[in-house]
Amino acid sequence: MGEQSLSQLQPFSPPPPAAAGPSASRASRSKKPHSSVPSGSNQSKKPRLTRSIPGHPLSADGEVAAAIQHLRAADPALAIVIDAHEPPAFQCPHRPFQSLVRSILYQQLAFKAAASVYSRFLSLLGGEHNVLPDAVLALTPQELRQIGVSPRKASYLHDLARKYASGILSDAAVVSMDDRSLAAMLTMVKGIGAWSVHMFMIFSLARPDVLPAADLGVRKGVQHLYGLEDVPRPSQMERLCEQWRPYRSVGAWYMWRLIESKAPPLAPAIPVGPPLLPATTEELMLQQQQQQQQQQQQLVIQMIDPLQMLPGMG
Protein backbone atom coordinates (compact mmCIF):
# COMPACT_ATOMS: atom_id res chain seq x y z
CA MET A 1 0.00 0.00 0.00
CA GLY A 2 2.89 2.26 -0.62
CA GLU A 3 4.01 2.18 2.99
CA GLN A 4 7.72 1.99 3.73
CA SER A 5 9.64 0.09 6.38
CA LEU A 6 6.55 -1.25 8.14
CA SER A 7 8.54 -4.23 9.39
CA GLN A 8 10.84 -1.87 11.27
CA LEU A 9 8.03 -0.32 13.23
CA GLN A 10 6.68 -1.78 16.44
CA PRO A 11 2.88 -2.02 16.71
CA PHE A 12 1.56 0.99 18.55
CA SER A 13 -0.80 -0.25 21.21
CA PRO A 14 -2.36 1.75 24.03
CA PRO A 15 -0.87 0.96 27.42
CA PRO A 16 -3.02 -1.28 29.64
CA PRO A 17 -4.94 0.50 32.37
CA ALA A 18 -3.81 0.46 35.96
CA ALA A 19 -4.41 -2.92 37.50
CA ALA A 20 -7.59 -3.11 39.48
CA GLY A 21 -6.98 -6.55 40.89
CA PRO A 22 -7.71 -9.96 39.37
CA SER A 23 -11.28 -10.08 40.57
CA ALA A 24 -12.13 -6.84 38.80
CA SER A 25 -10.53 -8.13 35.59
CA ARG A 26 -12.51 -11.36 35.73
CA ALA A 27 -15.70 -9.48 36.39
CA SER A 28 -15.19 -7.26 33.37
CA ARG A 29 -14.79 -10.28 31.13
CA SER A 30 -17.71 -12.29 32.49
CA LYS A 31 -20.32 -9.61 32.21
CA LYS A 32 -23.68 -11.30 31.91
CA PRO A 33 -25.54 -10.40 28.70
CA HIS A 34 -29.05 -9.07 28.84
CA SER A 35 -30.28 -11.66 26.38
CA SER A 36 -28.87 -14.14 23.90
CA VAL A 37 -31.02 -12.81 21.08
CA PRO A 38 -32.03 -9.17 20.67
CA SER A 39 -35.65 -8.22 20.81
CA GLY A 40 -35.90 -6.33 17.68
CA SER A 41 5.11 16.76 18.74
CA ASN A 42 4.64 19.93 20.79
CA GLN A 43 3.11 18.48 23.89
CA SER A 44 3.72 21.43 26.19
CA LYS A 45 0.03 22.07 26.71
CA LYS A 46 -2.09 19.69 28.71
CA PRO A 47 -4.82 18.11 26.59
CA ARG A 48 -8.36 18.50 27.73
CA LEU A 49 -10.85 15.80 28.65
CA THR A 50 -8.27 13.13 29.42
CA ARG A 51 -9.46 10.23 31.54
CA SER A 52 -8.39 6.66 31.95
CA ILE A 53 -9.76 4.22 29.40
CA PRO A 54 -11.67 1.17 30.64
CA GLY A 55 -10.72 -2.34 29.64
CA HIS A 56 -7.68 -3.71 27.87
CA PRO A 57 -6.91 -2.94 24.21
CA LEU A 58 -7.67 -5.70 21.76
CA SER A 59 -3.96 -5.79 20.91
CA ALA A 60 -3.20 -7.12 24.41
CA ASP A 61 -2.38 -10.81 24.74
CA GLY A 62 -5.48 -12.95 25.11
CA GLU A 63 -7.95 -10.09 24.74
CA VAL A 64 -9.37 -11.16 21.37
CA ALA A 65 -9.82 -14.69 22.73
CA ALA A 66 -11.66 -13.27 25.73
CA ALA A 67 -13.85 -11.19 23.43
CA ILE A 68 -14.73 -14.19 21.29
CA GLN A 69 -15.54 -16.27 24.37
CA HIS A 70 -17.87 -13.55 25.63
CA LEU A 71 -19.57 -13.04 22.26
CA ARG A 72 -20.16 -16.77 21.78
CA ALA A 73 -21.92 -17.00 25.12
CA ALA A 74 -23.83 -13.75 24.73
CA ASP A 75 -25.13 -14.18 21.19
CA PRO A 76 -25.76 -17.65 19.68
CA ALA A 77 -26.44 -16.11 16.26
CA LEU A 78 -23.08 -14.37 16.28
CA ALA A 79 -21.38 -17.59 17.43
CA ILE A 80 -22.22 -19.12 14.03
CA VAL A 81 -20.50 -16.25 12.23
CA ILE A 82 -17.50 -16.53 14.56
CA ASP A 83 -17.13 -20.22 13.70
CA ALA A 84 -17.10 -19.40 9.98
CA HIS A 85 -14.16 -16.97 10.10
CA GLU A 86 -10.64 -16.73 11.41
CA PRO A 87 -10.32 -14.51 14.49
CA PRO A 88 -9.35 -10.87 13.94
CA ALA A 89 -5.98 -9.34 14.78
CA PHE A 90 -5.83 -5.76 16.03
CA GLN A 91 -2.31 -4.45 15.58
CA CYS A 92 -1.38 -1.11 14.05
CA PRO A 93 2.22 -0.22 13.15
CA HIS A 94 1.48 3.50 12.92
CA ARG A 95 1.55 6.23 15.50
CA PRO A 96 -1.82 7.95 16.06
CA PHE A 97 -0.88 11.09 14.11
CA GLN A 98 0.19 9.07 11.09
CA SER A 99 -2.95 6.95 11.25
CA LEU A 100 -5.12 10.08 11.28
CA VAL A 101 -3.20 11.56 8.34
CA ARG A 102 -3.63 8.32 6.45
CA SER A 103 -7.34 8.25 7.23
CA ILE A 104 -7.79 11.74 5.76
CA LEU A 105 -5.84 10.90 2.61
CA TYR A 106 -7.88 7.73 2.01
CA GLN A 107 -11.27 9.42 2.39
CA GLN A 108 -13.69 9.04 -0.54
CA LEU A 109 -11.14 7.35 -2.79
CA ALA A 110 -11.01 3.84 -4.20
CA PHE A 111 -8.45 1.75 -2.36
CA LYS A 112 -5.86 1.59 -5.15
CA ALA A 113 -6.10 5.31 -5.90
CA ALA A 114 -5.80 6.17 -2.21
CA ALA A 115 -2.79 3.88 -1.77
CA SER A 116 -1.10 5.59 -4.72
CA VAL A 117 -1.72 9.06 -3.23
CA TYR A 118 -0.43 7.93 0.15
CA SER A 119 2.71 6.47 -1.42
CA ARG A 120 3.42 9.78 -3.17
CA PHE A 121 2.73 11.62 0.09
CA LEU A 122 5.34 9.51 1.89
CA SER A 123 7.84 10.12 -0.91
CA LEU A 124 7.20 13.86 -0.69
CA LEU A 125 7.99 13.81 3.04
CA GLY A 126 10.93 11.46 2.70
CA GLY A 127 9.43 8.42 4.38
CA GLU A 128 7.08 7.36 7.15
CA HIS A 129 9.41 8.57 9.89
CA ASN A 130 8.86 12.12 8.63
CA VAL A 131 5.06 12.05 8.96
CA LEU A 132 5.18 14.65 11.72
CA PRO A 133 3.02 17.72 12.41
CA ASP A 134 5.70 20.28 11.54
CA ALA A 135 6.59 18.45 8.33
CA VAL A 136 2.94 18.29 7.24
CA LEU A 137 2.46 21.98 8.01
CA ALA A 138 5.46 22.80 5.83
CA LEU A 139 3.77 21.27 2.78
CA THR A 140 1.98 23.83 0.64
CA PRO A 141 -1.43 23.19 -0.91
CA GLN A 142 0.27 23.35 -4.32
CA GLU A 143 2.74 20.61 -3.37
CA LEU A 144 -0.07 18.46 -2.06
CA ARG A 145 -2.17 19.05 -5.15
CA GLN A 146 0.67 17.84 -7.36
CA ILE A 147 0.48 14.42 -5.69
CA GLY A 148 -3.30 14.19 -5.98
CA VAL A 149 -4.45 15.75 -2.70
CA SER A 150 -7.38 18.12 -3.17
CA PRO A 151 -7.29 21.63 -1.64
CA ARG A 152 -10.01 20.58 0.80
CA LYS A 153 -8.05 17.56 2.02
CA ALA A 154 -4.94 19.71 2.25
CA SER A 155 -6.84 22.01 4.62
CA TYR A 156 -7.86 18.98 6.68
CA LEU A 157 -4.26 17.80 6.96
CA HIS A 158 -3.08 21.26 7.97
CA ASP A 159 -5.84 21.61 10.57
CA LEU A 160 -4.86 18.28 12.15
CA ALA A 161 -1.17 19.20 12.10
CA ARG A 162 -1.89 22.62 13.66
CA LYS A 163 -3.82 21.04 16.52
CA TYR A 164 -0.89 18.73 17.16
CA ALA A 165 1.72 21.48 16.85
CA SER A 166 -0.20 23.71 19.26
CA GLY A 167 -0.56 20.94 21.84
CA ILE A 168 -4.33 20.67 21.64
CA LEU A 169 -3.75 17.09 20.52
CA SER A 170 -0.83 14.74 20.97
CA ASP A 171 -0.28 11.02 20.54
CA ALA A 172 -0.07 10.59 24.30
CA ALA A 173 -3.32 12.46 24.83
CA VAL A 174 -5.10 10.49 22.11
CA VAL A 175 -4.08 7.18 23.69
CA SER A 176 -5.11 8.20 27.21
CA MET A 177 -8.54 9.70 26.48
CA ASP A 178 -11.70 7.71 27.02
CA ASP A 179 -13.86 7.00 23.97
CA ARG A 180 -16.35 9.82 24.47
CA SER A 181 -13.69 12.47 25.08
CA LEU A 182 -11.59 11.29 22.18
CA ALA A 183 -14.55 11.48 19.81
CA ALA A 184 -15.28 15.01 20.99
CA MET A 185 -11.68 16.11 20.44
CA LEU A 186 -11.09 14.44 17.08
CA THR A 187 -14.33 15.64 15.51
CA MET A 188 -13.06 19.18 16.15
CA VAL A 189 -10.54 18.50 13.38
CA LYS A 190 -11.78 19.47 9.94
CA GLY A 191 -12.57 16.45 7.82
CA ILE A 192 -12.75 13.95 10.68
CA GLY A 193 -16.26 12.79 11.42
CA ALA A 194 -17.81 10.17 13.66
CA TRP A 195 -17.21 7.29 11.21
CA SER A 196 -13.51 8.12 10.87
CA VAL A 197 -13.19 8.36 14.66
CA HIS A 198 -14.83 4.97 15.13
CA MET A 199 -12.53 3.33 12.55
CA PHE A 200 -9.51 4.98 14.18
CA MET A 201 -10.49 3.83 17.66
CA ILE A 202 -11.07 0.24 16.51
CA PHE A 203 -8.17 -0.33 14.13
CA SER A 204 -5.50 2.10 15.31
CA LEU A 205 -6.10 2.15 19.06
CA ALA A 206 -7.69 -1.31 19.35
CA ARG A 207 -10.44 -0.01 21.62
CA PRO A 208 -12.65 -2.99 22.54
CA ASP A 209 -16.13 -1.50 22.88
CA VAL A 210 -16.75 0.77 19.90
CA LEU A 211 -19.98 0.38 17.93
CA PRO A 212 -19.99 2.22 14.58
CA ALA A 213 -23.77 2.46 14.63
CA ALA A 214 -24.01 4.53 11.44
CA ASP A 215 -21.77 2.26 9.35
CA LEU A 216 -23.83 0.70 6.57
CA GLY A 217 -21.79 -2.50 6.52
CA VAL A 218 -22.32 -3.11 10.24
CA ARG A 219 -26.00 -2.28 9.97
CA LYS A 220 -26.52 -4.64 7.03
CA GLY A 221 -24.57 -7.30 8.89
CA VAL A 222 -26.93 -6.99 11.85
CA GLN A 223 -29.87 -7.23 9.45
CA HIS A 224 -28.55 -10.51 8.03
CA LEU A 225 -27.52 -11.82 11.44
CA TYR A 226 -30.96 -11.49 12.97
CA GLY A 227 -33.08 -11.90 9.83
CA LEU A 228 -34.53 -8.40 10.02
CA GLU A 229 -36.84 -7.21 7.28
CA ASP A 230 -35.16 -3.81 7.01
CA VAL A 231 -31.68 -2.45 7.61
CA PRO A 232 -31.73 -1.18 11.21
CA ARG A 233 -31.47 2.54 11.75
CA PRO A 234 -28.42 3.88 13.60
CA SER A 235 -30.69 4.73 16.52
CA GLN A 236 -31.68 1.04 16.80
CA MET A 237 -28.15 -0.34 16.79
CA GLU A 238 -27.36 0.31 20.46
CA ARG A 239 -30.29 -1.87 21.55
CA LEU A 240 -29.68 -4.60 18.97
CA CYS A 241 -26.00 -4.93 19.86
CA GLU A 242 -26.28 -4.38 23.61
CA GLN A 243 -25.39 -7.99 24.40
CA TRP A 244 -22.01 -7.59 22.66
CA ARG A 245 -20.73 -5.25 25.39
CA PRO A 246 -17.92 -4.83 26.34
CA TYR A 247 -16.60 -6.12 23.00
CA ARG A 248 -18.75 -4.38 20.41
CA SER A 249 -15.67 -3.60 18.28
CA VAL A 250 -15.17 -7.32 17.70
CA GLY A 251 -18.88 -7.81 17.03
CA ALA A 252 -18.71 -5.05 14.40
CA TRP A 253 -15.65 -6.71 12.84
CA TYR A 254 -17.64 -9.90 12.37
CA MET A 255 -20.48 -7.94 10.78
CA TRP A 256 -18.08 -6.70 8.09
CA ARG A 257 -16.93 -10.26 7.55
CA LEU A 258 -20.54 -11.43 7.32
CA ILE A 259 -21.42 -8.84 4.69
CA GLU A 260 -18.23 -9.62 2.80
CA SER A 261 -19.25 -13.29 2.64
CA LYS A 262 -22.66 -12.31 1.27
CA ALA A 263 -21.15 -10.54 -1.75
CA PRO A 264 -22.48 -12.22 -4.90
CA PRO A 265 -19.95 -13.74 -7.30
CA LEU A 266 -18.90 -11.56 -10.19
CA ALA A 267 -21.37 -12.02 -13.02
CA PRO A 268 -20.01 -12.80 -16.50
CA ALA A 269 -19.47 -9.74 -18.65
CA ILE A 270 -22.42 -8.91 -20.89
CA PRO A 271 -21.39 -8.72 -24.57
CA VAL A 272 -20.95 -5.15 -25.76
CA GLY A 273 -21.83 -5.79 -29.40
CA PRO A 274 -25.40 -6.27 -30.59
CA PRO A 275 -26.69 -9.85 -30.74
CA LEU A 276 -27.00 -11.51 -34.11
CA LEU A 277 -30.67 -12.17 -33.41
CA PRO A 278 -33.17 -10.18 -31.38
CA ALA A 279 -32.86 -11.10 -27.72
CA THR A 280 -35.56 -13.35 -26.37
CA THR A 281 -37.50 -12.53 -23.23
CA GLU A 282 -35.46 -15.08 -21.29
CA GLU A 283 -32.19 -13.53 -22.51
CA LEU A 284 -33.33 -10.07 -21.53
CA MET A 285 -34.31 -11.31 -18.07
CA LEU A 286 -30.90 -13.00 -17.70
CA GLN A 287 -29.13 -9.79 -18.66
CA GLN A 288 -31.20 -7.84 -16.13
CA GLN A 289 -30.34 -10.37 -13.41
CA GLN A 290 -26.64 -10.11 -14.26
CA GLN A 291 -26.80 -6.33 -14.11
CA GLN A 292 -28.53 -6.49 -10.72
CA GLN A 293 -25.85 -8.89 -9.41
CA GLN A 294 -23.12 -6.52 -10.56
CA GLN A 295 -24.85 -3.60 -8.89
CA GLN A 296 -25.22 -5.56 -5.64
CA GLN A 297 -21.55 -6.53 -5.76
CA GLN A 298 -20.50 -2.93 -6.26
CA LEU A 299 -22.61 -1.93 -3.25
CA VAL A 300 -20.82 -4.47 -1.07
CA ILE A 301 -17.43 -3.35 -2.42
CA GLN A 302 -18.30 0.24 -1.53
CA MET A 303 -19.02 -0.88 2.04
CA ILE A 304 -15.92 -3.05 2.41
CA ASP A 305 -13.25 -1.11 0.48
CA PRO A 306 -13.08 1.86 2.88
CA LEU A 307 -12.12 -0.56 5.65
CA GLN A 308 -9.12 -1.81 3.70
CA MET A 309 -7.37 1.48 4.37
CA LEU A 310 -7.09 0.40 7.98
CA PRO A 311 -4.75 -2.31 9.25
CA GLY A 312 -5.82 -5.22 11.39
CA MET A 313 -8.67 -6.42 9.19
CA GLY A 314 -7.26 -9.93 9.25
N, C-alpha and C positions, 0 to 999 in steps of 0.2 A: 504493500500500500504506500510505497514511496517513503517509508520510514527508515531511518538509518540507525544502525548500531543498537537495535532493540535488545540484542542478546547481552549487551554490556550494561544494561540498566536493570536495577533491582526493582521488583514489583513494589509499587507504592501503596501500602496498606495502612489504614488508620490504626493508631495504637489502640490496644484493648483498654477498656475502661478499668478504673480502679477496682481491685477485687472486693467483692462484697461478701465473700465467704462461700463455701461450696454449696450450702443449702440454698442460698439465693440463686446461684447459677442453675441448680437443678430445677428450682421452681420456675425459672424463666423459660426453661426448655419444655417443661411438662404442663404448660398451661392448658387447661381443659377447654376444648372447643365448645361453642354454644350449641352446635348441631352438626351432624355429619353431612347433611344435605341442606342447602339454603332453601329458605321458604320463598322464594320468588326469584520583592525583593526589598522595598523599603517597608520594614515592619515596625517602625518607630512608634506608630500610633496603635493604641489598643483597639482591636475590632469590637464592634458592638454585638450584643445578643449572643455572646458565647456561653454555652452551657455544656455540660458533659453529655455524651451521647449514650443512650441505653443500648445494651446488648453488645455482642461481639460482631465484628465485621465478618462477612461471608468468606473473606480471604483467610480467616484464622483456621488453624488445623481443626478438623472435625466439625466445623460449623455447618457446612453444606449437608453433611450426613445427618446432623441433628435436625436440620430444617426438613429434610426429606422424611425422616422418621415422624416428625410432628405432622407434616402434611398428609402422610399416608393414614395416620390415625384419625385426623380431623376431617378428611374429605375422601370417602371411598371412590367417588367419581374421579377425583384428581389422581388417586393412587393408580388407576388404570393408565393414565397418561404418563405418570412417572415410570411405570414398568416398561413403557414403549420407547423410552429415550435414555440416552446416557446422561448421567448427572452433569449439571453445569459446573463451570470453573470460573471463579470471580477473582481475576488477577489483572491488574493494570500496570504496565511498565512506565506510565507517564506521571509526572507531577501534576497536581490539580490545575495549575495555570495552563500548562500545555494541553491538557485534556479539554479545557474550556475553549482555548483557541481552536483546537481541532474541531470541536463541536460546531463552532461558528462557521468555519470554513466549509464544513460538510453540509450545512443547511441547504435544503431545497435543491440539491444536486443529485444526479444519478451517482451510484457508488464509484464507478470507474472515473467519471469526470472529476468528482471530488478528490479522489486519491491522486489524480494527476495535478490538481491545483495545490494540494497539500505538499506533494513532492517538490513542486517548484517553489513553494513558500519556504520549505526547509533549505533548499539550495540558496535562495536569496539571503537567508539569515546565516548560512554557513554551517548548518547542521542542527540536530535536535537540542544539543547542549546550549545553543544560543536562543532558544525560544524563551526569552525573558522579557519582562515588562518594558524595560528601557529600550531593548532592541526592537520590539514591536512598535513602540512609540516613534522610533527613529525612521521607520518606513513611511514614505509619503504615499498618499492615495494614488499618485501616478505610478509609482513603483509597484504597488499592489495590483493596480489595474492591468499592468503589463503581464502579470502572471495569472490573470483570470479572476481576480477578486473585484467584485463590484464596489462602487463608491459607498453604497449602503453598508456592505459587510466590512469595508475598511473602517467606517465610523464605529461599527460594533467592536472591532478588534481594538481600536484606539481607546474606546470608552472602558473596556475591560482592563487594558494595560494602565490607563490613568488611575483607575480605582486601586490597582495593585501598587503602583508607584507612590500613590499618596498615603497608602497604609490603610485605606478603608477595607481592603481585602488583602489576605495573604494566604499562602498555602497552609500555614499552621492554623490560622483562624478557620479556614474552610473545613479542615479535618476535625476541629474541636467543636464546631457548632452542632446543635441538635437539628433534626430535619426541618422543623418549622422555621427556625431562625435562619438556617442556610437558604431555604427557599425564598424567604423575604429579602435576604441580602443579594442573592444572585439575580433575582428578577428585577433588581434595580439597574442591572447592566443592560444597556441597549442590545436588543437582539436575542436575549436569553429569556425564554418563557418557561412556563410550568413544565411542558413536556421535556425540554432540554435539561431542566434541573432534575427531573425524575430520572432520566437516562444517566446523567452524570452521577447522581447519588447511587444508583444501582451498579453501574459498570465501572466507574472510576473510584468510588469510595467504598463499594461493596456494602452499602447499608442494607440491613436485612429486611426491614419492614416498610418498603416503599411500594405504594400501589399507584401506578400511572392510570388513574381512573378514566382519563379522557383519551387514552391511546386506543385507536380503532382496532389494532391487532389484539390487544388484551380483551377488549369488549367483545369482539367476535369470537375469541377463544372461549370466553365465559358462556356465550350463547350456545356454542357447540357442546361445551362440557355438560351443561345442564339441560340441553334440549329446549331452549327458550324459543318462542315463536319469533321474537324480535331481538335485535341487538340491544342490550341494556344501555340505558342512558348513563352518563357519568355519575349522575346523582344516585343511581341505584347500585353502583359498583361497591361502595363501602359495605352495604348490607349483604350483598351477594358473596363477597369475599371475606367477610368478618372472621370465618373460622380458620382462615389462613394465618391470622396473626399468631406469633410475631415474625412470620416469615413470608410476608406478602410479595417481597421481591422475587423469591424463588417461585411462588405460585404464578406470578406474572411471566417469568421466564418460560415456564411450561405452557402458558397460553400462547406465546409466540411460536413455540415448537409445535403445538397442536394445530395452529392455523397454517403453519408451513407444511405440515403433513397433509393438509386438506387441499393444497394447491393442485388443480387438475393438471394432468400431463399435457405437454405442449401439443396442440393439434397440428396435423399436417398442413403444410402451406397450401393455400387455395390457389390454383393456377391463375396467372395474371391474364393470359390471352383468352380470347373468347372461345367457347366450346364449338366443336364442329357442328353439333346439332343443338337445337334449343334444349335448355335444361328442363328435365322433368320436375314434377312437383316434389318427388322424393329427393332429387339432387339439390333442389333449392332449399329444402328443409335441412338437409345434411350440411350445406354451406352455412346456413344460419346457426345451426348448432355449433359448428366449428368456430364461427365468429364469436359466439357467446362464450365458449370455452376459453378462447384467447383473451377476451375482455376480462373474464373472471381471473385468469392467471395473472394478467397485468395488475389487477386490483390487489392480489395477494403480494405480488412483487413490490408494489408501492408501499405496502404495510411492513414488509420484512426488510427491504433494502436499507431504509434509514438506520436500522439497528446494526447493520454490518459496519458502520463507521465506528462502532464501539467495541473494544476488546472484551474478551470473556464470554462470548456467545457460545463457546463450546463447539 
